[in-house]
Amino acid sequence: LEASIIGRADIFIDHFQCIHLQFFNINEKYRGFGHGRQLYLLLEKSLKDALIKVIYIQSTYQSLQFWIKMGYKQSSFAFFDNSIFDDTLIDMQKLLI
């Protein structure tokens, strides 16, 4: 049996008990099967259990609809040019309380 890493999530917790989801990715060959949703919901449950109040993300246009389906709202009208990844980032947040 060969093991594969299908996804990854990196988070940062600030001193206000808020989470910044800095990186969330599912390997391209595993996309479209609900693995991203499963990984996210597991992460969100763990954060709720830890009494985290809000999660902040910066979404690309490519993943914007995924985050909207997960309950995120645009937190500002600011769009940031992320020239390292050649994409525009959209600030979003989700309240967990």
N, C-alpha and C positions, 0 to 999 in steps of 0.2 A: 504494500500500500504506500503510495507516494503522497506526501503532504504538500499542499500548496497554500501560499498566502493569497487570499482573494481580495483583501481590502485592508485599509489602515486609517486610523483616526488619531490625530494629535490634538491635545487640548492644553489650555493654559488657564489656571484659576487666578483671578486677581484678588486684591485685598478687600473687595466688596462682595465676595462670594459669588462672583459672576464667572461664567465659563466663556472662553474664547476658543471656538473650534477653528484651529489654525490650518488643519489639513484633513481632508476626508476624501478618500479615493477608493474605488473598486477597480480591480484589474479589468482591462477591457474585455477579455475573453469570458468574464463572469458577469458582465453587465446585462441587464434585461431579464434577470431571473428573480429579482426581489432581494438580492443579497445586500444591496445598499440600504434598503428600507429596514431589513432585519438588523443590520449592524447599527444603524442609527437608533432604532427603537430600543435596542439593548443598552446603548450608551445613554439615551435619555432616561430610561428607567433607573439606571445606576445614579445618575445625577439628581433625579428627583428624590431617591432614597437618601442621598447625601444632603438634602435640603438646599440644593442650588436653586436660585431664583430665576435666573435668565441665562440664555445662551446667545452669544454673538457670533456671527459668521460674516465672511465676505464671499459672496457668490459670484461665479462667472456667469455670463449669459448662457453658456452651455448647460449649467446645472440649475439655473434659476427655477424652472418648473418643478424640479425635484424638491427644492427647499420650500416652495410654496405649498406643495402637497403635504410636506411634513409640518406645516403650520406656521412657517416663518412669515414675517411681514418686513417690508422694507423699512429700515429705521431712520433713514435720512434720504434726501434727494441727491446726495453727493455720489458721484461716480468717480472712481479712482483709476487712473491709467497705470496698469501694472506692466511696465515695459519688460521686466525680466521674463514674464510668461506670455507677453504679447496678448494680453486680454484686459478687459475692463472689469473691475470688481464692484459689486453692489453691496453696501452695508445692509445687513438684515439681523433681526433678533426674534427670539421666541421666549415668552414668559412661561415659566413652569409652575407658577403658583396659582 
